[in-house]
Amino acid sequence: MRNVMRRVRTMTFTFLQSPPLPISPSPPPQFSLYSLPLPTQRFLTPSQGSRLRSASVRTLCTKSIIPNMQDSGSPPLSYLTQREAAEIDETLMGPLGFSVDQLMELAGLSVATSIAEVYKPGDYSRVLAICGPGNNGGDGLVAARHLHHFGYKPFICYPKRTAKPLYTGLVTQLESLSVPFVSADDLPEDLSKDFDVIVDAIFGFSFHGAPRPPFDDLIRRLVSLQNYEQTLQKHPVIVSVDIPSGWHVEEGDHEDGGIKPDMLVSLTAPKLCAKRFRGPHHFLGGRFVPPTVAEKYKLELPSYPGTSMCVRIGKPPKVDISAMRVNYVSPELLEEQVETDPTVQFRKWFDEAVAAGLRETNAMALCTANKDKKTSSRMVLLKGFDENGFVWFTNYESKKGSDLSENPSAALLFYWESLNRQVRIEGPVERIPESESENYFHSRPRGSQIGAIVSKQSSVVPGRHVLYDEYEELTKKYSDGSVIPKPENWGGFRLKPNLFEFWQGQPSRLHDRLQYSLQDVNGNPGWKIHRLAP
């Protein structure tokens, strides 16, 4: 296979070197990523490439990038041939000064973030990365390292290791994290029992020919996983990096007997074979290619949201909402095991949610109603609780503040998804003393203090710029570190509970529901526990 690959590489990279790119004003970049050839690839030097520069070659490459509509609601999308992908890589690592390890790091991070976007570690924690000997395998090694830090439990199958510092360094990094390496011989024949996600990082776009051992057998095992789609048994999802291994880079799975991944993470731009991808999740990874490259190759690519390293291509898969359900598995919640005081029980559950690493454990839905019994809900942050009640802060002239002034009663709801738990709390609401609001206000970051002054919460504003302009003005005004005054219409509310409900998800919808209600017991208020039907 090495001889075959060597001939293919020599043929491909006679087209690679491009002249330096001009720097000119251009619209905001449509960033993309890459997929590098095998590590034994010999790249042309600038002097060698200069003898091969040809406007006709560059024109040919540009014209063969094919815009395509994913569906009637999606923008056009560019697809690269093998030659075009190779030329863009050479441009990045030539006149633009990128190194192989830089690009590999960005590719692996993009793959990991794409996986984390869809397959959460709570349900898909066990990840097997099958890594080939080239740069695609290096992408898989980097992705596994990031997935470890994201909370997954990766395993590595790396049968044909590349003895170059870049690759040995990646192995050392993974070993330092105690990420297990598993030989191809030690992998189970049936991969469905031990893994939730399988990362196919075997071959990239420069691969040609038939896979040789042990990769032919590993690909066969991945293909066999598709048989589970006909059963109710859960099977691991397959995530292919740039090219599903064994596919032709341009024709795809033309014999229809290859891997059918659940997710494809394209790098730089989708290759032509991606047109034949029929899985539910197609992502584009990375965002670093300069706008001059996107302009030169007329790349039509989706914009990346926020600071994300990946972006979905096309629309998310259609789902049958009525069929969406989770069969909860949790410890039983029994009357004899809970605390007699619901506030103590809440603290116990709250501390367990914090210990589990949940994001914004103190987020709660606050439900209010005005004098006309018109209800409204919103998410707020709990800022304290004790035997006297549950406290949050807001603008008293906001919608919730107005509701509570007309109808001083509310309901709170905490939902801790990964623990299969909910807590409902109801009761009357009152404002906390001004001194407590004053103390909390000045404990906040100065930016948040200024934001509370700027925001006339729930009122109509002509545009976001109005808020920013006032924020900048006040930031300059208090730049000397002087005390920022608390607005008179800003402060805290306290809900004094008269009802708690603790909910624990259980199989077959037979959930545990324990309700604490405040009742008169021998002339004194006391908490009575009842079990409610789910």
C-alpha positions as CSV (number, residue, x, y, z in Angstrom):
1,M,0.0,0.0,0.0
2,R,2.9,2.4,0.7
3,N,4.0,2.2,-2.9
4,V,0.5,2.9,-4.1
5,M,0.2,5.8,-1.7
6,R,3.6,7.2,-2.8
7,R,2.5,7.3,-6.4
8,V,-0.8,8.9,-5.6
9,R,0.9,11.6,-3.5
10,T,3.4,12.4,-6.2
11,M,0.6,12.8,-8.7
12,T,-1.5,14.9,-6.4
13,F,1.0,17.5,-5.2
14,T,2.4,18.5,-8.5
15,F,-0.6,20.9,-8.5
16,L,-0.1,22.4,-5.1
17,Q,2.1,25.5,-4.9
18,S,0.3,28.8,-5.4
19,P,1.7,32.3,-5.7
20,P,1.5,34.5,-2.7
21,L,-2.0,35.7,-2.0
22,P,-2.6,39.5,-2.4
23,I,-3.8,41.3,0.7
24,S,-6.8,43.4,-0.1
25,P,-10.0,44.6,1.7
26,S,-12.6,41.9,1.8
27,P,-15.9,41.1,3.5
28,P,-16.0,39.3,6.9
29,P,-14.3,35.9,6.6
30,Q,-16.1,32.6,6.0
31,F,-13.7,30.6,8.0
32,S,-13.0,26.9,7.4
33,L,-10.7,24.1,8.4
34,Y,-8.5,21.5,6.8
35,S,-7.6,17.9,6.4
36,L,-3.9,17.2,5.9
37,P,-2.3,14.4,3.8
38,L,-0.4,11.6,5.4
39,P,2.7,12.5,7.5
40,T,5.1,11.0,4.9
41,Q,3.9,13.5,2.3
42,R,6.6,15.5,0.6
43,F,5.4,19.1,0.1
44,L,6.8,21.3,-2.6
45,T,9.1,24.1,-1.6
46,P,8.3,27.6,-2.8
47,S,11.2,27.4,-5.3
48,Q,9.9,24.1,-6.7
49,G,6.4,25.4,-6.7
50,S,7.3,28.5,-8.6
51,R,8.1,26.4,-11.6
52,L,4.6,24.8,-11.5
53,R,2.5,28.0,-11.1
54,S,-0.2,28.2,-13.7
55,A,-3.2,30.4,-14.0
56,S,-5.0,27.6,-15.9
57,V,-4.5,25.2,-13.0
58,R,-5.9,27.7,-10.5
59,T,-8.9,28.5,-12.8
60,L,-9.6,24.7,-13.1
61,C,-9.6,24.4,-9.3
62,T,-11.9,27.3,-8.8
63,K,-14.4,26.2,-11.4
64,S,-14.7,22.7,-10.0
65,I,-15.9,23.9,-6.5
66,I,-19.5,23.1,-6.8
67,P,-22.2,25.2,-5.1
68,N,-25.1,23.0,-3.8
69,M,-28.4,23.6,-2.1
70,Q,-28.7,21.3,1.0
71,D,-32.5,22.0,0.9
72,S,-34.8,24.8,-0.3
73,G,-34.1,26.7,2.9
74,S,-30.3,26.5,3.0
75,P,-27.7,28.7,1.4
76,P,-25.4,27.4,-1.3
77,L,-22.5,25.3,-0.2
78,S,-19.1,24.5,-1.7
79,Y,-17.7,21.0,-2.1
80,L,-14.0,20.3,-2.8
81,T,-12.4,17.8,-5.1
82,Q,-9.3,15.9,-3.8
83,R,-7.0,18.2,-5.8
84,E,-8.6,21.4,-4.5
85,A,-8.4,20.2,-0.9
86,A,-4.7,19.5,-1.3
87,E,-4.0,22.8,-3.0
88,I,-5.7,24.8,-0.2
89,D,-3.7,22.8,2.4
90,E,-0.5,23.6,0.6
91,T,-1.5,27.3,0.5
92,L,-2.1,27.3,4.3
93,M,1.2,25.6,5.0
94,G,3.1,27.6,2.4
95,P,2.7,31.4,2.1
96,L,0.2,31.6,5.0
97,G,2.7,30.1,7.5
98,F,0.5,27.5,9.2
99,S,2.2,24.4,10.6
100,V,0.9,20.8,10.6
101,D,0.5,20.7,14.4
102,Q,-1.4,24.0,14.4
103,L,-3.9,22.7,11.9
104,M,-4.2,19.3,13.5
105,E,-4.9,20.9,16.9
106,L,-7.7,23.1,15.4
107,A,-9.1,20.1,13.5
108,G,-9.2,17.8,16.6
109,L,-10.8,20.6,18.7
110,S,-13.4,21.1,16.0
111,V,-14.3,17.4,15.9
112,A,-14.5,17.3,19.7
113,T,-16.8,20.3,19.9
114,S,-19.0,18.9,17.1
115,I,-19.4,15.7,19.1
116,A,-20.2,17.6,22.3
117,E,-22.8,19.6,20.4
118,V,-24.9,16.5,19.8
119,Y,-23.8,13.6,22.0
120,K,-23.7,14.7,25.6
121,P,-21.3,12.9,28.0
122,G,-24.1,11.9,30.3
123,D,-25.5,9.6,27.7
124,Y,-22.5,9.0,25.4
125,S,-19.5,9.0,27.7
126,R,-17.5,6.0,26.3
127,V,-15.7,7.1,23.2
128,L,-13.5,4.9,21.0
129,A,-11.2,6.8,18.6
130,I,-9.8,4.6,15.8
131,C,-6.8,6.4,14.4
132,G,-5.0,5.8,11.2
133,P,-1.3,6.4,10.5
134,G,-1.7,9.8,8.9
135,N,-3.0,13.3,9.7
136,N,-6.6,12.1,9.9
137,G,-5.4,9.8,12.7
138,G,-3.6,12.7,14.4
139,D,-6.9,14.7,14.3
140,G,-8.5,11.7,16.1
141,L,-5.8,11.8,18.8
142,V,-6.3,15.5,19.4
143,A,-10.1,15.1,19.5
144,A,-9.8,12.3,22.1
145,R,-7.6,14.6,24.3
146,H,-10.2,17.4,24.2
147,L,-13.1,14.9,24.8
148,H,-11.3,13.7,27.9
149,H,-11.3,17.3,29.2
150,F,-14.9,17.7,28.2
151,G,-15.9,14.9,30.6
152,Y,-15.9,11.9,28.2
153,K,-14.1,8.6,28.7
154,P,-12.0,8.1,25.5
155,F,-10.2,4.9,24.4
156,I,-7.7,4.9,21.6
157,C,-7.1,2.2,18.9
158,Y,-3.9,3.3,17.1
159,P,-2.6,0.2,15.3
160,K,0.0,1.7,13.0
161,R,1.8,4.4,15.0
162,T,3.7,7.1,13.2
163,A,7.2,7.6,14.7
164,K,7.4,11.3,14.3
165,P,7.6,13.8,17.2
166,L,4.2,15.3,16.5
167,Y,2.5,12.0,16.8
168,T,4.6,10.6,19.7
169,G,3.9,13.8,21.5
170,L,0.1,13.3,21.1
171,V,0.4,9.8,22.4
172,T,2.4,11.0,25.4
173,Q,-0.2,13.6,26.2
174,L,-3.0,11.0,26.1
175,E,-1.0,8.6,28.3
176,S,-0.3,11.4,30.8
177,L,-4.1,11.7,31.1
178,S,-4.4,7.9,31.7
179,V,-6.4,7.5,28.5
180,P,-6.3,3.8,27.6
181,F,-4.8,2.5,24.3
182,V,-6.4,-0.7,23.0
183,S,-4.9,-2.9,20.3
184,A,-7.0,-3.9,17.3
185,D,-6.7,-7.5,18.5
186,D,-8.0,-6.7,22.0
187,L,-11.1,-4.8,20.7
188,P,-14.3,-6.9,21.0
189,E,-15.8,-8.2,17.8
190,D,-19.0,-6.5,18.7
191,L,-18.2,-2.8,19.5
192,S,-21.8,-2.0,20.5
193,K,-21.4,-3.3,24.1
194,D,-18.5,-1.3,25.2
195,F,-18.7,2.1,23.4
196,D,-21.3,4.9,22.9
197,V,-19.4,6.9,20.3
198,I,-16.8,5.6,17.7
199,V,-14.7,8.2,16.1
200,D,-13.6,7.1,12.6
201,A,-10.3,8.9,12.1
202,I,-8.6,6.2,10.0
203,F,-8.2,7.7,6.4
204,G,-8.4,11.2,5.1
205,F,-8.9,12.7,1.6
206,S,-5.5,11.6,0.3
207,F,-6.3,7.9,0.7
208,H,-6.7,5.7,-2.4
209,G,-7.0,2.0,-2.9
210,A,-8.4,-0.8,-0.7
211,P,-7.7,-0.7,3.0
212,R,-5.1,-3.1,4.3
213,P,-5.0,-5.0,7.6
214,P,-5.9,-4.2,10.3
215,F,-7.9,-1.3,9.0
216,D,-10.0,-3.5,6.6
217,D,-11.3,-5.5,9.6
218,L,-11.9,-2.4,11.7
219,I,-14.0,-0.9,8.9
220,R,-15.9,-4.1,8.6
221,R,-16.8,-4.0,12.3
222,L,-18.0,-0.4,11.9
223,V,-20.2,-1.4,8.9
224,S,-21.6,-4.3,10.9
225,L,-22.9,-1.8,13.6
226,Q,-25.5,-0.7,11.1
227,N,-27.3,-3.9,11.5
228,Y,-28.5,-2.7,14.9
229,E,-30.6,0.0,13.3
230,Q,-33.1,-2.7,12.5
231,T,-33.4,-3.6,16.2
232,L,-34.4,-1.9,19.4
233,Q,-30.9,-2.3,20.8
234,K,-28.9,0.8,21.3
235,H,-25.8,0.9,19.1
236,P,-22.9,3.3,19.2
237,V,-22.9,6.3,16.9
238,I,-20.2,6.7,14.3
239,V,-18.5,10.0,13.8
240,S,-16.3,10.3,10.7
241,V,-13.6,12.9,10.4
242,D,-13.7,14.6,7.1
243,I,-14.1,11.4,5.0
244,P,-15.9,8.2,6.0
245,S,-13.0,5.7,5.9
246,G,-13.1,3.6,2.8
247,W,-15.2,6.1,0.8
248,H,-13.9,7.5,-2.4
249,V,-13.1,11.2,-1.8
250,E,-15.3,12.3,-4.7
251,E,-17.6,9.4,-5.5
252,G,-18.4,8.5,-1.9
253,D,-19.7,5.1,-1.0
254,H,-20.4,4.2,-4.6
255,E,-20.9,0.4,-3.9
256,D,-23.2,1.2,-0.9
257,G,-21.4,-1.3,1.3
258,G,-19.2,1.1,3.4
259,I,-19.5,3.0,6.7
260,K,-22.7,5.0,7.1
261,P,-21.8,7.5,9.9
262,D,-24.3,9.2,12.1
263,M,-22.2,12.3,12.0
264,L,-19.7,13.7,9.5
265,V,-17.3,16.5,10.5
266,S,-16.0,18.1,7.3
267,L,-12.8,20.1,7.6
268,T,-12.1,23.3,5.5
269,A,-15.1,22.6,3.3
270,P,-17.1,19.5,2.6
271,K,-15.4,17.1,0.0
272,L,-17.5,15.9,-2.9
273,C,-18.3,12.6,-1.2
274,A,-20.2,14.5,1.5
275,K,-23.0,15.0,-1.0
276,R,-23.7,11.3,-0.5
277,F,-23.8,11.6,3.3
278,R,-27.2,10.7,4.6
279,G,-26.7,10.8,8.3
280,P,-28.6,13.2,10.6
281,H,-25.6,15.4,11.7
282,H,-23.2,17.1,9.3
283,F,-20.9,19.7,10.8
284,L,-18.1,21.9,9.4
285,G,-15.1,22.3,11.7
286,G,-12.8,25.1,12.4
287,R,-12.6,28.8,11.6
288,F,-9.2,30.1,10.7
289,V,-8.8,30.3,6.9
290,P,-8.1,33.9,5.9
291,P,-10.8,35.6,3.8
292,T,-8.3,35.9,0.9
293,V,-8.4,32.1,0.6
294,A,-12.2,31.9,0.8
295,E,-12.4,34.6,-1.9
296,K,-9.8,33.0,-4.1
297,Y,-11.5,29.6,-4.1
298,K,-15.0,31.1,-4.1
299,L,-15.9,29.1,-1.0
300,E,-19.5,29.3,0.0
301,L,-19.6,28.2,3.6
302,P,-22.0,28.8,6.5
303,S,-21.1,31.4,9.2
304,Y,-20.0,30.1,12.6
305,P,-22.2,31.1,15.6
306,G,-20.5,33.1,18.4
307,T,-17.2,31.6,19.3
308,S,-18.0,28.1,18.2
309,M,-15.4,26.0,16.4
310,C,-18.1,24.1,14.5
311,V,-21.2,24.9,12.6
312,R,-24.1,22.6,11.5
313,I,-24.5,22.2,7.7
314,G,-28.1,22.0,6.6
315,K,-31.0,21.8,8.9
316,P,-31.1,19.6,12.0
317,P,-32.9,16.3,11.4
318,K,-36.7,16.3,11.7
319,V,-37.9,14.5,14.8
320,D,-41.2,13.1,15.9
321,I,-41.8,15.1,19.0
322,S,-44.4,12.7,20.2
323,A,-41.8,9.9,20.3
324,M,-39.2,11.9,22.3
325,R,-38.9,10.4,25.7
326,V,-36.3,9.2,28.3
327,N,-36.7,6.2,30.5
328,Y,-35.3,7.5,33.8
329,V,-33.2,5.3,36.0
330,S,-32.6,6.7,39.5
331,P,-32.3,5.7,43.2
332,E,-35.7,5.4,44.9
333,L,-36.9,8.4,46.9
334,L,-38.5,7.0,50.0
335,E,-40.4,8.7,52.8
336,E,-38.2,7.2,55.5
337,Q,-35.0,8.4,53.8
338,V,-35.8,12.1,53.4
339,E,-35.3,14.9,55.9
340,T,-38.3,16.0,58.0
341,D,-37.5,19.6,57.2
342,P,-37.9,20.4,53.5
343,T,-35.4,23.2,53.5
344,V,-32.8,20.7,54.9
345,Q,-33.8,18.2,52.2
346,F,-33.5,21.0,49.5
347,R,-30.0,21.9,50.7
348,K,-29.0,18.2,50.5
349,W,-30.2,18.0,46.9
350,F,-28.7,21.4,46.0
351,D,-25.3,20.4,47.3
352,E,-25.4,17.1,45.3
353,A,-26.3,19.1,42.2
354,V,-23.3,21.4,42.8
355,A,-21.0,18.4,43.4
356,A,-22.2,16.9,40.1
357,G,-20.9,19.9,38.2
358,L,-24.2,21.1,36.9
359,R,-24.2,24.4,35.1
360,E,-26.0,27.1,37.0
361,T,-27.4,24.9,39.7
362,N,-29.2,27.9,41.2
363,A,-31.2,28.6,38.0
364,M,-34.9,28.4,38.7
365,A,-38.2,29.1,36.9
366,L,-40.1,31.9,38.6
367,C,-43.9,31.8,37.9
368,T,-46.1,34.8,38.8
369,A,-49.6,36.0,38.1
370,N,-51.0,39.5,38.1
371,K,-54.3,40.7,39.6
372,D,-56.2,39.5,36.5
373,K,-54.7,36.0,37.1
374,K,-52.6,36.2,33.9
375,T,-49.6,34.1,34.5
376,S,-46.0,34.4,33.3
377,S,-42.7,32.5,33.8
378,R,-39.0,33.3,33.4
379,M,-35.7,31.9,34.5
380,V,-33.9,33.8,37.4
381,L,-31.0,32.9,39.7
382,L,-31.5,32.0,43.4
383,K,-29.2,34.1,45.5
384,G,-29.8,32.7,48.9
385,F,-32.0,30.4,51.0
386,D,-32.5,29.4,54.6
387,E,-35.4,28.6,57.0
388,N,-36.8,32.0,56.3
389,G,-37.2,31.5,52.5
390,F,-35.7,31.8,49.0
391,V,-34.2,35.0,47.7
392,W,-33.7,36.5,44.3
393,F,-33.1,40.0,43.0
394,T,-34.6,42.1,40.2
395,N,-36.0,45.4,39.1
396,Y,-39.1,46.1,41.1
397,E,-40.7,47.8,38.0
398,S,-40.2,44.7,35.8
399,K,-43.0,42.4,34.7
400,K,-42.3,40.0,37.6
401,G,-42.0,42.9,40.0
402,S,-45.3,44.3,38.8
403,D,-47.0,40.9,39.1
404,L,-45.7,40.5,42.7
405,S,-46.9,43.9,43.7
406,E,-50.4,43.0,42.6
407,N,-50.4,39.4,43.6
408,P,-47.6,38.6,46.1
409,S,-47.5,34.9,45.6
410,A,-45.2,32.8,43.4
411,A,-43.9,29.3,42.5
412,L,-40.3,28.3,41.9
413,L,-39.1,25.3,39.9
414,F,-35.6,23.8,39.9
415,Y,-34.7,21.2,37.3
416,W,-31.4,19.2,37.5
417,E,-31.6,17.2,34.3
418,S,-28.6,14.9,34.8
419,L,-29.8,13.8,38.2
420,N,-33.4,13.3,37.0
421,R,-34.6,15.7,39.7
422,Q,-37.1,18.5,40.1
423,V,-38.1,20.7,43.1
424,R,-41.2,22.8,43.2
425,I,-41.7,25.4,45.8
426,E,-44.8,27.7,46.4
427,G,-45.6,30.4,48.8
428,P,-46.2,34.1,49.5
429,V,-43.5,36.7,48.5
430,E,-42.3,39.8,50.2
431,R,-39.5,42.3,49.6
432,I,-36.4,41.9,51.6
433,P,-35.1,44.8,53.8
434,E,-33.4,47.6,51.9
435,S,-30.1,47.1,53.7
436,E,-29.9,43.5,52.5
437,S,-30.5,44.6,48.9
438,E,-27.9,47.3,49.3
439,N,-25.3,44.9,50.6
440,Y,-25.9,42.4,47.8
441,F,-25.9,45.1,45.1
442,H,-22.4,46.3,46.0
443,S,-21.1,42.7,46.1
444,R,-21.8,42.3,42.4
445,P,-19.3,43.0,39.7
446,R,-19.2,46.7,38.8
447,G,-20.3,45.9,35.3
448,S,-23.4,44.2,36.6
449,Q,-24.1,47.2,38.9
450,I,-24.0,49.5,35.9
451,G,-26.1,47.1,33.9
452,A,-28.8,47.3,36.6
453,I,-29.0,51.1,36.3
454,V,-29.0,51.0,32.5
455,S,-31.7,48.4,32.1
456,K,-35.3,49.7,32.7
457,Q,-36.3,46.0,32.8
458,S,-39.3,44.9,30.6
459,S,-39.6,48.4,29.1
460,V,-39.4,48.9,25.3
461,V,-36.0,50.2,23.9
462,P,-35.4,51.4,20.4
463,G,-32.3,49.3,19.9
464,R,-29.4,47.5,21.6
465,H,-27.2,50.5,20.9
466,V,-29.2,52.6,23.3
467,L,-28.2,50.2,26.2
468,Y,-24.6,50.1,25.1
469,D,-24.3,53.9,24.8
470,E,-25.6,54.5,28.3
471,Y,-23.5,51.6,29.7
472,E,-20.3,53.2,28.2
473,E,-21.3,56.6,29.5
474,L,-21.8,55.3,33.1
475,T,-18.6,53.2,32.9
476,K,-16.6,56.3,32.2
477,K,-18.4,58.2,34.9
478,Y,-17.5,55.6,37.6
479,S,-14.1,54.7,36.2
480,D,-12.5,56.4,39.2
481,G,-13.7,53.5,41.4
482,S,-16.3,55.6,43.2
483,V,-19.4,53.9,44.7
484,I,-22.1,53.1,42.2
485,P,-25.5,53.9,43.8
486,K,-28.1,51.2,43.8
487,P,-31.2,52.2,41.9
488,E,-34.2,52.7,44.2
489,N,-36.3,50.4,42.1
490,W,-33.9,47.5,42.4
491,G,-33.8,44.9,45.2
492,G,-34.6,41.5,46.5
493,F,-37.7,39.3,47.0
494,R,-38.1,36.4,49.4
495,L,-40.5,33.6,48.9
496,K,-41.6,32.0,52.2
497,P,-42.5,28.4,51.3
498,N,-45.8,26.7,52.3
499,L,-45.3,23.8,49.9
500,F,-42.4,21.8,48.5
501,E,-42.4,18.9,46.1
502,F,-39.4,16.7,45.4
503,W,-39.5,14.7,42.2
504,Q,-37.2,11.9,41.2
505,G,-37.5,10.3,37.7
506,Q,-38.1,6.6,37.6
507,P,-38.6,3.9,34.9
508,S,-41.9,3.5,33.1
509,R,-43.0,7.0,34.3
510,L,-43.6,5.7,37.8
511,H,-41.8,8.7,39.3
512,D,-41.3,9.4,42.9
513,R,-43.1,12.6,44.1
514,L,-42.9,13.6,47.8
515,Q,-44.9,16.7,48.8
516,Y,-44.2,18.7,52.0
517,S,-47.2,20.9,52.9
518,L,-47.3,23.3,55.9
519,Q,-50.1,22.3,58.2
520,D,-51.2,23.0,61.7
521,V,-50.0,20.3,64.1
522,N,-51.2,20.7,67.7
523,G,-51.5,24.4,67.3
524,N,-48.1,24.9,65.7
525,P,-47.1,24.9,62.0
526,G,-45.4,21.7,60.9
527,W,-44.5,19.9,57.7
528,K,-46.6,16.9,56.5
529,I,-45.2,14.6,53.9
530,H,-47.4,12.9,51.3
531,R,-46.6,10.7,48.3
532,L,-48.3,11.9,45.1
533,A,-49.2,9.7,42.2
534,P,-46.8,10.4,39.2
